[in-house]
Amino acid sequence: MCKVKHVLIVDPNLKDSQNLKNLLLTSCFSDEVSEIPDPEKAYEFLSSAVTLPDIIFLEIKLSKTNGFRFIEKLEHQFGQSLKFIIVTSSKSPMDIARSSEYTCVQKYLIKPLNEIDLMDLD
């Protein structure tokens, strides 16, 4: 049994998403990993889910919106029941500071991740 049961990755970069998925599975961080590159489809998936994922790994540079708007939309519907790990290429101090404004954001990590990064996650 892995650390968590189900993780959702929301990242429009398919290569990054696949690399993260492989890392999460091979390191036994998660038993199941879903990938949805489009934030609107991810929102639909979460809205109709019987069971929500334990953690959402989110790239804040999304198509059609940004990750912070995506978090706000989900917080409005689900309250604090969702946990996010931001996984991004953005090293912007403004993005890092903004992520700390959300209690549902557990961590801000810079791509690419490795097993050591995962060991620090709850």
Biopython code that builds the backbone (N, CA, C, O; Angstrom):
import numpy as np
from Bio.PDB.StructureBuilder import StructureBuilder

atoms = [
    (1, "MET", "N", (0.845, -1.187, 0.000)),
    (1, "MET", "CA", (0.000, 0.000, 0.000)),
    (1, "MET", "C", (0.888, 1.247, 0.000)),
    (1, "MET", "O", (1.867, 1.330, 0.742)),
    (2, "CYS", "N", (0.533, 2.192, -0.831)),
    (2, "CYS", "CA", (1.317, 3.420, -0.979)),
    (2, "CYS", "C", (0.891, 4.472, 0.044)),
    (2, "CYS", "O", (-0.020, 4.251, 0.842)),
    (3, "LYS", "N", (1.563, 5.609, 0.004)),
    (3, "LYS", "CA", (1.319, 6.703, 0.937)),
    (3, "LYS", "C", (-0.117, 7.235, 0.836)),
    (3, "LYS", "O", (-0.773, 7.455, 1.855)),
    (4, "VAL", "N", (-0.603, 7.441, -0.396)),
    (4, "VAL", "CA", (-1.980, 7.885, -0.610)),
    (4, "VAL", "C", (-2.642, 6.990, -1.662)),
    (4, "VAL", "O", (-1.967, 6.323, -2.447)),
    (5, "LYS", "N", (-3.959, 6.995, -1.658)),
    (5, "LYS", "CA", (-4.691, 6.136, -2.581)),
    (5, "LYS", "C", (-4.781, 6.713, -3.991)),
    (5, "LYS", "O", (-4.502, 6.021, -4.970)),
    (6, "HIS", "N", (-5.175, 7.994, -4.092)),
    (6, "HIS", "CA", (-5.435, 8.563, -5.421)),
    (6, "HIS", "C", (-4.923, 9.990, -5.520)),
    (6, "HIS", "O", (-5.146, 10.811, -4.630)),
    (7, "VAL", "N", (-4.235, 10.271, -6.615)),
    (7, "VAL", "CA", (-3.695, 11.595, -6.907)),
    (7, "VAL", "C", (-4.204, 12.025, -8.278)),
    (7, "VAL", "O", (-4.332, 11.211, -9.193)),
    (8, "LEU", "N", (-4.491, 13.307, -8.401)),
    (8, "LEU", "CA", (-4.856, 13.899, -9.685)),
    (8, "LEU", "C", (-3.762, 14.879, -10.083)),
    (8, "LEU", "O", (-3.334, 15.705, -9.276)),
    (9, "ILE", "N", (-3.310, 14.784, -11.332)),
    (9, "ILE", "CA", (-2.345, 15.731, -11.883)),
    (9, "ILE", "C", (-3.071, 16.612, -12.887)),
    (9, "ILE", "O", (-3.696, 16.111, -13.821)),
    (10, "VAL", "N", (-2.990, 17.933, -12.694)),
    (10, "VAL", "CA", (-3.560, 18.896, -13.635)),
    (10, "VAL", "C", (-2.383, 19.707, -14.177)),
    (10, "VAL", "O", (-1.885, 20.625, -13.527)),
    (11, "ASP", "N", (-1.957, 19.343, -15.379)),
    (11, "ASP", "CA", (-0.789, 19.971, -16.000)),
    (11, "ASP", "C", (-0.945, 19.864, -17.513)),
    (11, "ASP", "O", (-1.053, 18.756, -18.038)),
    (12, "PRO", "N", (-0.960, 20.995, -18.228)),
    (12, "PRO", "CA", (-1.115, 20.937, -19.685)),
    (12, "PRO", "C", (0.107, 20.386, -20.417)),
    (12, "PRO", "O", (0.006, 20.011, -21.585)),
    (13, "ASN", "N", (1.253, 20.332, -19.749)),
    (13, "ASN", "CA", (2.456, 19.785, -20.360)),
    (13, "ASN", "C", (2.440, 18.271, -20.183)),
    (13, "ASN", "O", (2.719, 17.762, -19.098)),
    (14, "LEU", "N", (2.113, 17.560, -21.254)),
    (14, "LEU", "CA", (1.920, 16.109, -21.160)),
    (14, "LEU", "C", (3.196, 15.368, -20.758)),
    (14, "LEU", "O", (3.129, 14.372, -20.038)),
    (15, "LYS", "N", (4.338, 15.837, -21.211)),
    (15, "LYS", "CA", (5.593, 15.189, -20.838)),
    (15, "LYS", "C", (5.853, 15.329, -19.336)),
    (15, "LYS", "O", (6.211, 14.358, -18.669)),
    (16, "ASP", "N", (5.671, 16.539, -18.813)),
    (16, "ASP", "CA", (5.854, 16.757, -17.377)),
    (16, "ASP", "C", (4.867, 15.931, -16.568)),
    (16, "ASP", "O", (5.219, 15.344, -15.544)),
    (17, "SER", "N", (3.640, 15.893, -17.033)),
    (17, "SER", "CA", (2.602, 15.136, -16.350)),
    (17, "SER", "C", (2.939, 13.651, -16.317)),
    (17, "SER", "O", (2.801, 12.999, -15.282)),
    (18, "GLN", "N", (3.376, 13.126, -17.442)),
    (18, "GLN", "CA", (3.737, 11.706, -17.510)),
    (18, "GLN", "C", (4.943, 11.403, -16.627)),
    (18, "GLN", "O", (4.974, 10.367, -15.963)),
    (19, "ASN", "N", (5.935, 12.291, -16.609)),
    (19, "ASN", "CA", (7.106, 12.095, -15.742)),
    (19, "ASN", "C", (6.702, 12.075, -14.270)),
    (19, "ASN", "O", (7.186, 11.247, -13.498)),
    (20, "LEU", "N", (5.815, 12.988, -13.888)),
    (20, "LEU", "CA", (5.345, 13.029, -12.510)),
    (20, "LEU", "C", (4.542, 11.772, -12.180)),
    (20, "LEU", "O", (4.709, 11.189, -11.108)),
    (21, "LYS", "N", (3.686, 11.363, -13.084)),
    (21, "LYS", "CA", (2.901, 10.150, -12.867)),
    (21, "LYS", "C", (3.819, 8.958, -12.643)),
    (21, "LYS", "O", (3.616, 8.188, -11.704)),
    (22, "ASN", "N", (4.818, 8.799, -13.486)),
    (22, "ASN", "CA", (5.757, 7.683, -13.331)),
    (22, "ASN", "C", (6.466, 7.739, -11.985)),
    (22, "ASN", "O", (6.630, 6.712, -11.326)),
    (23, "LEU", "N", (6.883, 8.919, -11.579)),
    (23, "LEU", "CA", (7.550, 9.076, -10.288)),
    (23, "LEU", "C", (6.616, 8.708, -9.135)),
    (23, "LEU", "O", (7.019, 8.007, -8.206)),
    (24, "LEU", "N", (5.386, 9.174, -9.195)),
    (24, "LEU", "CA", (4.421, 8.887, -8.123)),
    (24, "LEU", "C", (4.130, 7.395, -8.001)),
    (24, "LEU", "O", (3.964, 6.876, -6.897)),
    (25, "LEU", "N", (4.068, 6.715, -9.131)),
    (25, "LEU", "CA", (3.775, 5.275, -9.116)),
    (25, "LEU", "C", (4.999, 4.440, -8.742)),
    (25, "LEU", "O", (4.892, 3.522, -7.929)),
    (26, "THR", "N", (6.143, 4.743, -9.318)),
    (26, "THR", "CA", (7.341, 3.927, -9.049)),
    (26, "THR", "C", (7.874, 4.121, -7.634)),
    (26, "THR", "O", (8.497, 3.217, -7.077)),
    (27, "SER", "N", (7.639, 5.278, -7.055)),
    (27, "SER", "CA", (8.085, 5.520, -5.682)),
    (27, "SER", "C", (7.035, 5.085, -4.658)),
    (27, "SER", "O", (7.241, 5.223, -3.452)),
    (28, "CYS", "N", (5.925, 4.567, -5.140)),
    (28, "CYS", "CA", (4.793, 4.140, -4.305)),
    (28, "CYS", "C", (4.264, 5.290, -3.446)),
    (28, "CYS", "O", (3.911, 5.103, -2.282)),
    (29, "PHE", "N", (4.219, 6.458, -4.033)),
    (29, "PHE", "CA", (3.581, 7.581, -3.354)),
    (29, "PHE", "C", (2.065, 7.433, -3.431)),
    (29, "PHE", "O", (1.351, 7.740, -2.477)),
    (30, "SER", "N", (1.577, 6.952, -4.593)),
    (30, "SER", "CA", (0.140, 6.830, -4.803)),
    (30, "SER", "C", (-0.189, 5.514, -5.509)),
    (30, "SER", "O", (0.539, 5.061, -6.392)),
    (31, "ASP", "N", (-1.302, 4.918, -5.095)),
    (31, "ASP", "CA", (-1.773, 3.689, -5.744)),
    (31, "ASP", "C", (-2.341, 3.970, -7.132)),
    (31, "ASP", "O", (-2.197, 3.162, -8.050)),
    (32, "GLU", "N", (-2.989, 5.126, -7.272)),
    (32, "GLU", "CA", (-3.652, 5.473, -8.530)),
    (32, "GLU", "C", (-3.361, 6.926, -8.869)),
    (32, "GLU", "O", (-3.392, 7.793, -7.995)),
    (33, "VAL", "N", (-3.077, 7.191, -10.141)),
    (33, "VAL", "CA", (-2.800, 8.553, -10.595)),
    (33, "VAL", "C", (-3.649, 8.849, -11.825)),
    (33, "VAL", "O", (-3.603, 8.119, -12.815)),
    (34, "SER", "N", (-4.416, 9.918, -11.752)),
    (34, "SER", "CA", (-5.195, 10.390, -12.898)),
    (34, "SER", "C", (-4.523, 11.640, -13.440)),
    (34, "SER", "O", (-4.016, 12.464, -12.679)),
    (35, "GLU", "N", (-4.523, 11.775, -14.761)),
    (35, "GLU", "CA", (-3.952, 12.951, -15.411)),
    (35, "GLU", "C", (-5.035, 13.630, -16.241)),
    (35, "GLU", "O", (-5.673, 12.999, -17.083)),
    (36, "ILE", "N", (-5.234, 14.906, -15.997)),
    (36, "ILE", "CA", (-6.183, 15.681, -16.789)),
    (36, "ILE", "C", (-5.513, 17.010, -17.123)),
    (36, "ILE", "O", (-5.383, 17.868, -16.249)),
    (37, "PRO", "N", (-5.087, 17.195, -18.363)),
    (37, "PRO", "CA", (-4.342, 18.408, -18.711)),
    (37, "PRO", "C", (-5.185, 19.680, -18.756)),
    (37, "PRO", "O", (-4.653, 20.773, -18.560)),
    (38, "ASP", "N", (-6.461, 19.563, -19.006)),
    (38, "ASP", "CA", (-7.343, 20.716, -19.162)),
    (38, "ASP", "C", (-8.045, 21.024, -17.838)),
    (38, "ASP", "O", (-8.705, 20.146, -17.283)),
    (39, "PRO", "N", (-7.920, 22.249, -17.317)),
    (39, "PRO", "CA", (-8.531, 22.572, -16.031)),
    (39, "PRO", "C", (-10.052, 22.468, -16.017)),
    (39, "PRO", "O", (-10.632, 22.090, -14.999)),
    (40, "GLU", "N", (-10.706, 22.795, -17.125)),
    (40, "GLU", "CA", (-12.169, 22.676, -17.162)),
    (40, "GLU", "C", (-12.597, 21.212, -17.062)),
    (40, "GLU", "O", (-13.561, 20.892, -16.367)),
    (41, "LYS", "N", (-11.882, 20.325, -17.756)),
    (41, "LYS", "CA", (-12.192, 18.896, -17.664)),
    (41, "LYS", "C", (-11.868, 18.362, -16.274)),
    (41, "LYS", "O", (-12.569, 17.490, -15.762)),
    (42, "ALA", "N", (-10.810, 18.883, -15.667)),
    (42, "ALA", "CA", (-10.477, 18.482, -14.294)),
    (42, "ALA", "C", (-11.584, 18.908, -13.334)),
    (42, "ALA", "O", (-11.959, 18.157, -12.434)),
    (43, "TYR", "N", (-12.104, 20.120, -13.533)),
    (43, "TYR", "CA", (-13.208, 20.606, -12.701)),
    (43, "TYR", "C", (-14.441, 19.704, -12.862)),
    (43, "TYR", "O", (-15.085, 19.345, -11.876)),
    (44, "GLU", "N", (-14.756, 19.348, -14.091)),
    (44, "GLU", "CA", (-15.895, 18.450, -14.348)),
    (44, "GLU", "C", (-15.671, 17.095, -13.688)),
    (44, "GLU", "O", (-16.581, 16.532, -13.079)),
    (45, "PHE", "N", (-14.451, 16.576, -13.813)),
    (45, "PHE", "CA", (-14.096, 15.294, -13.193)),
    (45, "PHE", "C", (-14.318, 15.361, -11.679)),
    (45, "PHE", "O", (-14.936, 14.468, -11.100)),
    (46, "LEU", "N", (-13.817, 16.408, -11.049)),
    (46, "LEU", "CA", (-13.942, 16.535, -9.598)),
    (46, "LEU", "C", (-15.392, 16.748, -9.176)),
    (46, "LEU", "O", (-15.821, 16.240, -8.140)),
    (47, "SER", "N", (-16.145, 17.496, -9.975)),
    (47, "SER", "CA", (-17.544, 17.771, -9.649)),
    (47, "SER", "C", (-18.395, 16.506, -9.677)),
    (47, "SER", "O", (-19.379, 16.402, -8.945)),
    (48, "SER", "N", (-18.020, 15.550, -10.514)),
    (48, "SER", "CA", (-18.811, 14.325, -10.621)),
    (48, "SER", "C", (-18.170, 13.140, -9.895)),
    (48, "SER", "O", (-18.706, 12.033, -9.935)),
    (49, "ALA", "N", (-17.048, 13.357, -9.243)),
    (49, "ALA", "CA", (-16.339, 12.251, -8.587)),
    (49, "ALA", "C", (-17.094, 11.763, -7.357)),
    (49, "ALA", "O", (-17.603, 12.558, -6.567)),
    (50, "VAL", "N", (-17.158, 10.450, -7.209)),
    (50, "VAL", "CA", (-17.746, 9.856, -6.011)),
    (50, "VAL", "C", (-16.786, 10.051, -4.837)),
    (50, "VAL", "O", (-17.200, 10.374, -3.723)),
    (51, "THR", "N", (-15.519, 9.850, -5.107)),
    (51, "THR", "CA", (-14.472, 10.045, -4.106)),
    (51, "THR", "C", (-13.444, 11.026, -4.668)),
    (51, "THR", "O", (-12.955, 10.845, -5.783)),
    (52, "LEU", "N", (-13.124, 12.044, -3.911)),
    (52, "LEU", "CA", (-12.148, 13.032, -4.353)),
    (52, "LEU", "C", (-10.733, 12.490, -4.190)),
    (52, "LEU", "O", (-10.484, 11.659, -3.315)),
    (53, "PRO", "N", (-9.806, 12.952, -5.023)),
    (53, "PRO", "CA", (-8.417, 12.518, -4.860)),
    (53, "PRO", "C", (-7.851, 13.030, -3.532)),
    (53, "PRO", "O", (-8.303, 14.041, -2.994)),
    (54, "ASP", "N", (-6.858, 12.309, -3.021)),
    (54, "ASP", "CA", (-6.217, 12.714, -1.774)),
    (54, "ASP", "C", (-5.434, 14.015, -1.954)),
    (54, "ASP", "O", (-5.421, 14.870, -1.069)),
    (55, "ILE", "N", (-4.785, 14.152, -3.110)),
    (55, "ILE", "CA", (-3.972, 15.330, -3.416)),
    (55, "ILE", "C", (-4.111, 15.663, -4.897)),
    (55, "ILE", "O", (-4.224, 14.771, -5.738)),
    (56, "ILE", "N", (-4.101, 16.952, -5.201)),
    (56, "ILE", "CA", (-4.064, 17.413, -6.587)),
    (56, "ILE", "C", (-2.703, 18.076, -6.803)),
    (56, "ILE", "O", (-2.365, 19.055, -6.139)),
    (57, "PHE", "N", (-1.935, 17.532, -7.735)),
    (57, "PHE", "CA", (-0.675, 18.140, -8.150)),
    (57, "PHE", "C", (-1.021, 19.090, -9.286)),
    (57, "PHE", "O", (-1.544, 18.670, -10.318)),
    (58, "LEU", "N", (-0.729, 20.366, -9.095)),
    (58, "LEU", "CA", (-1.227, 21.398, -9.998)),
    (58, "LEU", "C", (-0.110, 22.275, -10.550)),
    (58, "LEU", "O", (0.696, 22.823, -9.799)),
    (59, "GLU", "N", (-0.078, 22.395, -11.857)),
    (59, "GLU", "CA", (0.770, 23.394, -12.529)),
    (59, "GLU", "C", (-0.020, 24.689, -12.546)),
    (59, "GLU", "O", (-1.168, 24.700, -12.991)),
    (60, "ILE", "N", (0.565, 25.779, -12.073)),
    (60, "ILE", "CA", (-0.193, 27.036, -12.035)),
    (60, "ILE", "C", (-0.252, 27.733, -13.385)),
    (60, "ILE", "O", (-1.074, 28.627, -13.581)),
    (61, "LYS", "N", (0.604, 27.339, -14.318)),
    (61, "LYS", "CA", (0.565, 27.904, -15.669)),
    (61, "LYS", "C", (-0.331, 27.013, -16.529)),
    (61, "LYS", "O", (0.143, 26.091, -17.193)),
    (62, "LEU", "N", (-1.616, 27.301, -16.505)),
    (62, "LEU", "CA", (-2.603, 26.495, -17.216)),
    (62, "LEU", "C", (-3.093, 27.228, -18.457)),
    (62, "LEU", "O", (-2.998, 28.451, -18.557)),
    (63, "SER", "N", (-3.620, 26.453, -19.398)),
    (63, "SER", "CA", (-4.281, 27.061, -20.548)),
    (63, "SER", "C", (-5.676, 27.518, -20.103)),
    (63, "SER", "O", (-6.287, 26.882, -19.244)),
    (64, "LYS", "N", (-6.163, 28.572, -20.657)),
    (64, "LYS", "CA", (-7.497, 29.124, -20.417)),
    (64, "LYS", "C", (-7.653, 29.829, -19.069)),
    (64, "LYS", "O", (-8.549, 30.660, -18.923)),
    (65, "THR", "N", (-6.831, 29.532, -18.106)),
    (65, "THR", "CA", (-6.924, 30.136, -16.775)),
    (65, "THR", "C", (-5.563, 30.001, -16.114)),
    (65, "THR", "O", (-4.610, 29.532, -16.736)),
    (66, "ASN", "N", (-5.469, 30.414, -14.849)),
    (66, "ASN", "CA", (-4.240, 30.113, -14.128)),
    (66, "ASN", "C", (-4.589, 29.226, -12.941)),
    (66, "ASN", "O", (-5.754, 29.107, -12.559)),
    (67, "GLY", "N", (-3.596, 28.624, -12.380)),
    (67, "GLY", "CA", (-3.825, 27.666, -11.308)),
    (67, "GLY", "C", (-4.492, 28.261, -10.089)),
    (67, "GLY", "O", (-5.247, 27.577, -9.399)),
    (68, "PHE", "N", (-4.225, 29.529, -9.813)),
    (68, "PHE", "CA", (-4.831, 30.149, -8.645)),
    (68, "PHE", "C", (-6.336, 30.333, -8.827)),
    (68, "PHE", "O", (-7.107, 30.142, -7.887)),
    (69, "ARG", "N", (-6.746, 30.700, -10.024)),
    (69, "ARG", "CA", (-8.200, 30.795, -10.296)),
    (69, "ARG", "C", (-8.849, 29.415, -10.194)),
    (69, "ARG", "O", (-9.970, 29.280, -9.705)),
    (70, "PHE", "N", (-8.139, 28.407, -10.656)),
    (70, "PHE", "CA", (-8.624, 27.033, -10.570)),
    (70, "PHE", "C", (-8.822, 26.632, -9.098)),
    (70, "PHE", "O", (-9.847, 26.049, -8.743)),
    (71, "ILE", "N", (-7.850, 26.944, -8.259)),
    (71, "ILE", "CA", (-7.963, 26.646, -6.823)),
    (71, "ILE", "C", (-9.163, 27.374, -6.231)),
    (71, "ILE", "O", (-9.945, 26.780, -5.489)),
    (72, "GLU", "N", (-9.310, 28.642, -6.552)),
    (72, "GLU", "CA", (-10.417, 29.432, -6.009)),
    (72, "GLU", "C", (-11.775, 28.853, -6.414)),
    (72, "GLU", "O", (-12.701, 28.793, -5.606)),
    (73, "LYS", "N", (-11.876, 28.438, -7.650)),
    (73, "LYS", "CA", (-13.130, 27.834, -8.135)),
    (73, "LYS", "C", (-13.439, 26.559, -7.365)),
    (73, "LYS", "O", (-14.585, 26.323, -6.980)),
    (74, "LEU", "N", (-12.422, 25.740, -7.141)),
    (74, "LEU", "CA", (-12.628, 24.495, -6.407)),
    (74, "LEU", "C", (-12.895, 24.742, -4.926)),
    (74, "LEU", "O", (-13.714, 24.051, -4.320)),
    (75, "GLU", "N", (-12.217, 25.713, -4.346)),
    (75, "GLU", "CA", (-12.469, 26.051, -2.941)),
    (75, "GLU", "C", (-13.912, 26.500, -2.759)),
    (75, "GLU", "O", (-14.551, 26.175, -1.758)),
    (76, "HIS", "N", (-14.419, 27.249, -3.730)),
    (76, "HIS", "CA", (-15.802, 27.727, -3.651)),
    (76, "HIS", "C", (-16.781, 26.546, -3.607)),
    (76, "HIS", "O", (-17.774, 26.582, -2.881)),
    (77, "GLN", "N", (-16.495, 25.517, -4.380)),
    (77, "GLN", "CA", (-17.400, 24.363, -4.428)),
    (77, "GLN", "C", (-17.135, 23.346, -3.317)),
    (77, "GLN", "O", (-18.077, 22.811, -2.732)),
    (78, "PHE", "N", (-15.875, 23.081, -3.027)),
    (78, "PHE", "CA", (-15.536, 21.989, -2.106)),
    (78, "PHE", "C", (-15.033, 22.443, -0.743)),
    (78, "PHE", "O", (-14.787, 21.609, 0.129)),
    (79, "GLY", "N", (-14.879, 23.730, -0.545)),
    (79, "GLY", "CA", (-14.340, 24.214, 0.724)),
    (79, "GLY", "C", (-12.891, 23.767, 0.881)),
    (79, "GLY", "O", (-12.123, 23.773, -0.081)),
    (80, "GLN", "N", (-12.534, 23.390, 2.070)),
    (80, "GLN", "CA", (-11.153, 22.999, 2.366)),
    (80, "GLN", "C", (-10.933, 21.492, 2.255)),
    (80, "GLN", "O", (-9.950, 20.981, 2.792)),
    (81, "SER", "N", (-11.813, 20.775, 1.579)),
    (81, "SER", "CA", (-11.688, 19.317, 1.504)),
    (81, "SER", "C", (-10.637, 18.852, 0.505)),
    (81, "SER", "O", (-10.317, 17.664, 0.470)),
    (82, "LEU", "N", (-10.091, 19.751, -0.305)),
    (82, "LEU", "CA", (-9.064, 19.386, -1.281)),
    (82, "LEU", "C", (-7.696, 19.871, -0.829)),
    (82, "LEU", "O", (-7.567, 20.930, -0.215)),
    (83, "LYS", "N", (-6.662, 19.068, -1.147)),
    (83, "LYS", "CA", (-5.280, 19.448, -0.870)),
    (83, "LYS", "C", (-4.547, 19.582, -2.193)),
    (83, "LYS", "O", (-4.708, 18.759, -3.094)),
    (84, "PHE", "N", (-3.737, 20.633, -2.300)),
    (84, "PHE", "CA", (-2.979, 20.891, -3.518)),
    (84, "PHE", "C", (-1.482, 20.904, -3.226)),
    (84, "PHE", "O", (-1.036, 21.395, -2.189)),
    (85, "ILE", "N", (-0.730, 20.355, -4.157)),
    (85, "ILE", "CA", (0.709, 20.523, -4.219)),
    (85, "ILE", "C", (0.960, 21.238, -5.543)),
    (85, "ILE", "O", (0.653, 20.700, -6.607)),
    (86, "ILE", "N", (1.508, 22.430, -5.484)),
    (86, "ILE", "CA", (1.828, 23.131, -6.724)),
    (86, "ILE", "C", (3.157, 22.598, -7.227)),
    (86, "ILE", "O", (4.159, 22.603, -6.512)),
    (87, "VAL", "N", (3.146, 22.137, -8.477)),
    (87, "VAL", "CA", (4.345, 21.622, -9.143)),
    (87, "VAL", "C", (4.473, 22.418, -10.433)),
    (87, "VAL", "O", (3.693, 22.239, -11.369)),
    (88, "THR", "N", (5.464, 23.296, -10.469)),
    (88, "THR", "CA", (5.521, 24.263, -11.556)),
    (88, "THR", "C", (6.953, 24.571, -11.953)),
    (88, "THR", "O", (7.898, 24.280, -11.221)),
    (89, "SER", "N", (7.089, 25.156, -13.112)),
    (89, "SER", "CA", (8.394, 25.655, -13.545)),
    (89, "SER", "C", (8.598, 27.105, -13.092)),
    (89, "SER", "O", (9.683, 27.658, -13.268)),
    (90, "SER", "N", (7.571, 27.720, -12.514)),
    (90, "SER", "CA", (7.636, 29.120, -12.095)),
    (90, "SER", "C", (8.425, 29.277, -10.799)),
    (90, "SER", "O", (8.086, 28.706, -9.763)),
    (91, "LYS", "N", (9.489, 30.072, -10.897)),
    (91, "LYS", "CA", (10.280, 30.414, -9.713)),
    (91, "LYS", "C", (9.958, 31.834, -9.238)),
    (91, "LYS", "O", (10.685, 32.406, -8.426)),
    (92, "SER", "N", (8.889, 32.381, -9.741)),
    (92, "SER", "CA", (8.492, 33.752, -9.429)),
    (92, "SER", "C", (8.193, 33.910, -7.939)),
    (92, "SER", "O", (7.365, 33.180, -7.397)),
    (93, "PRO", "N", (8.856, 34.853, -7.275)),
    (93, "PRO", "CA", (8.541, 35.116, -5.866)),
    (93, "PRO", "C", (7.070, 35.494, -5.650)),
    (93, "PRO", "O", (6.495, 35.194, -4.603)),
    (94, "MET", "N", (6.468, 36.149, -6.640)),
    (94, "MET", "CA", (5.050, 36.509, -6.530)),
    (94, "MET", "C", (4.169, 35.263, -6.511)),
    (94, "MET", "O", (3.220, 35.192, -5.730)),
    (95, "ASP", "N", (4.471, 34.279, -7.363)),
    (95, "ASP", "CA", (3.700, 33.033, -7.384)),
    (95, "ASP", "C", (3.890, 32.256, -6.084)),
    (95, "ASP", "O", (2.933, 31.719, -5.526)),
    (96, "ILE", "N", (5.124, 32.201, -5.611)),
    (96, "ILE", "CA", (5.408, 31.485, -4.361)),
    (96, "ILE", "C", (4.646, 32.138, -3.206)),
    (96, "ILE", "O", (4.025, 31.449, -2.397)),
    (97, "ALA", "N", (4.696, 33.459, -3.136)),
    (97, "ALA", "CA", (3.986, 34.170, -2.072)),
    (97, "ALA", "C", (2.476, 33.983, -2.195)),
    (97, "ALA", "O", (1.791, 33.774, -1.194)),
    (98, "ARG", "N", (1.969, 34.056, -3.398)),
    (98, "ARG", "CA", (0.523, 33.902, -3.595)),
    (98, "ARG", "C", (0.061, 32.506, -3.188)),
    (98, "ARG", "O", (-1.020, 32.355, -2.618)),
    (99, "SER", "N", (0.857, 31.499, -3.469)),
    (99, "SER", "CA", (0.455, 30.134, -3.115)),
    (99, "SER", "C", (0.285, 29.969, -1.606)),
    (99, "SER", "O", (-0.531, 29.165, -1.154)),
    (100, "SER", "N", (1.056, 30.732, -0.826)),
    (100, "SER", "CA", (0.964, 30.624, 0.634)),
    (100, "SER", "C", (-0.313, 31.257, 1.189)),
    (100, "SER", "O", (-0.629, 31.088, 2.367)),
    (101, "GLU", "N", (-1.041, 31.978, 0.354)),
    (101, "GLU", "CA", (-2.305, 32.585, 0.784)),
    (101, "GLU", "C", (-3.443, 31.562, 0.853)),
    (101, "GLU", "O", (-4.502, 31.850, 1.410)),
    (102, "TYR", "N", (-3.229, 30.384, 0.296)),
    (102, "TYR", "CA", (-4.271, 29.353, 0.246)),
    (102, "TYR", "C", (-3.941, 28.256, 1.257)),
    (102, "TYR", "O", (-2.891, 27.618, 1.177)),
    (103, "THR", "N", (-4.846, 28.050, 2.200)),
    (103, "THR", "CA", (-4.596, 27.017, 3.217)),
    (103, "THR", "C", (-4.625, 25.616, 2.625)),
    (103, "THR", "O", (-4.069, 24.688, 3.212)),
    (104, "CYS", "N", (-5.262, 25.448, 1.478)),
    (104, "CYS", "CA", (-5.336, 24.127, 0.853)),
    (104, "CYS", "C", (-4.053, 23.771, 0.097)),
    (104, "CYS", "O", (-3.870, 22.616, -0.288)),
    (105, "VAL", "N", (-3.171, 24.738, -0.119)),
    (105, "VAL", "CA", (-1.901, 24.466, -0.796)),
    (105, "VAL", "C", (-0.898, 23.994, 0.247)),
    (105, "VAL", "O", (-0.505, 24.743, 1.142)),
    (106, "GLN", "N", (-0.498, 22.745, 0.112)),
    (106, "GLN", "CA", (0.391, 22.125, 1.086)),
    (106, "GLN", "C", (1.867, 22.445, 0.841)),
    (106, "GLN", "O", (2.663, 22.534, 1.776)),
    (107, "LYS", "N", (2.213, 22.618, -0.446)),
    (107, "LYS", "CA", (3.621, 22.788, -0.795)),
    (107, "LYS", "C", (3.717, 23.417, -2.179)),
    (107, "LYS", "O", (2.820, 23.267, -3.009)),
    (108, "TYR", "N", (4.816, 24.119, -2.412)),
    (108, "TYR", "CA", (5.133, 24.720, -3.715)),
    (108, "TYR", "C", (6.459, 24.109, -4.145)),
    (108, "TYR", "O", (7.485, 24.339, -3.505)),
    (109, "LEU", "N", (6.446, 23.333, -5.223)),
    (109, "LEU", "CA", (7.646, 22.641, -5.693)),
    (109, "LEU", "C", (7.973, 23.044, -7.126)),
    (109, "LEU", "O", (7.081, 23.258, -7.946)),
    (110, "ILE", "N", (9.264, 23.143, -7.409)),
    (110, "ILE", "CA", (9.739, 23.487, -8.741)),
    (110, "ILE", "C", (10.060, 22.201, -9.511)),
    (110, "ILE", "O", (10.707, 21.293, -8.990)),
    (111, "LYS", "N", (9.594, 22.147, -10.756)),
    (111, "LYS", "CA", (9.875, 21.004, -11.633)),
    (111, "LYS", "C", (11.356, 20.958, -11.976)),
    (111, "LYS", "O", (12.020, 21.995, -11.987)),
    (112, "PRO", "N", (11.868, 19.801, -12.249)),
    (112, "PRO", "CA", (11.276, 18.465, -12.111)),
    (112, "PRO", "C", (11.411, 17.971, -10.671)),
    (112, "PRO", "O", (12.323, 18.366, -9.945)),
    (113, "LEU", "N", (10.493, 17.109, -10.281)),
    (113, "LEU", "CA", (10.515, 16.527, -8.941)),
    (113, "LEU", "C", (11.342, 15.252, -8.938)),
    (113, "LEU", "O", (11.609, 14.655, -9.981)),
    (114, "ASN", "N", (11.739, 14.854, -7.736)),
    (114, "ASN", "CA", (12.422, 13.577, -7.559)),
    (114, "ASN", "C", (11.869, 12.909, -6.296)),
    (114, "ASN", "O", (11.011, 13.473, -5.617)),
    (115, "GLU", "N", (12.356, 11.722, -5.990)),
    (115, "GLU", "CA", (11.834, 10.976, -4.836)),
    (115, "GLU", "C", (12.052, 11.706, -3.527)),
    (115, "GLU", "O", (11.239, 11.584, -2.610)),
    (116, "ILE", "N", (13.123, 12.456, -3.422)),
    (116, "ILE", "CA", (13.385, 13.201, -2.188)),
    (116, "ILE", "C", (12.293, 14.245, -1.963)),
    (116, "ILE", "O", (11.862, 14.455, -0.829)),
    (117, "ASP", "N", (11.845, 14.898, -3.032)),
    (117, "ASP", "CA", (10.741, 15.862, -2.907)),
    (117, "ASP", "C", (9.494, 15.185, -2.351)),
    (117, "ASP", "O", (8.792, 15.754, -1.516)),
    (118, "LEU", "N", (9.223, 13.973, -2.815)),
    (118, "LEU", "CA", (8.025, 13.255, -2.377)),
    (118, "LEU", "C", (8.108, 12.831, -0.920)),
    (118, "LEU", "O", (7.088, 12.764, -0.234)),
    (119, "MET", "N", (9.303, 12.547, -0.446)),
    (119, "MET", "CA", (9.465, 12.093, 0.942)),
    (119, "MET", "C", (9.064, 13.181, 1.933)),
    (119, "MET", "O", (8.689, 12.876, 3.065)),
    (120, "ASP", "N", (9.138, 14.441, 1.521)),
    (120, "ASP", "CA", (8.795, 15.558, 2.412)),
    (120, "ASP", "C", (7.310, 15.881, 2.410)),
    (120, "ASP", "O", (6.878, 16.767, 3.146)),
    (121, "LEU", "N", (6.528, 15.193, 1.610)),
    (121, "LEU", "CA", (5.101, 15.492, 1.514)),
    (121, "LEU", "C", (4.295, 14.658, 2.494)),
    (121, "LEU", "O", (4.599, 13.490, 2.736)),
    (122, "ASP", "N", (3.268, 15.274, 3.050)),
    (122, "ASP", "CA", (2.362, 14.543, 3.966)),
    (122, "ASP", "C", (1.255, 13.911, 3.189)),
    (122, "ASP", "O", (0.390, 13.255, 3.768)),
]
sb = StructureBuilder()
sb.init_structure("model")
sb.init_model(0)
sb.init_chain("A")
sb.init_seg("    ")
for serial, (resi, resn, name, xyz) in enumerate(atoms, 1):
    if name == "N":
        sb.init_residue(resn, " ", resi, " ")
    sb.init_atom(name, np.array(xyz, "f"), 0.0, 1.0, " ", f" {name:<3s}", serial, name[0])
structure = sb.get_structure()
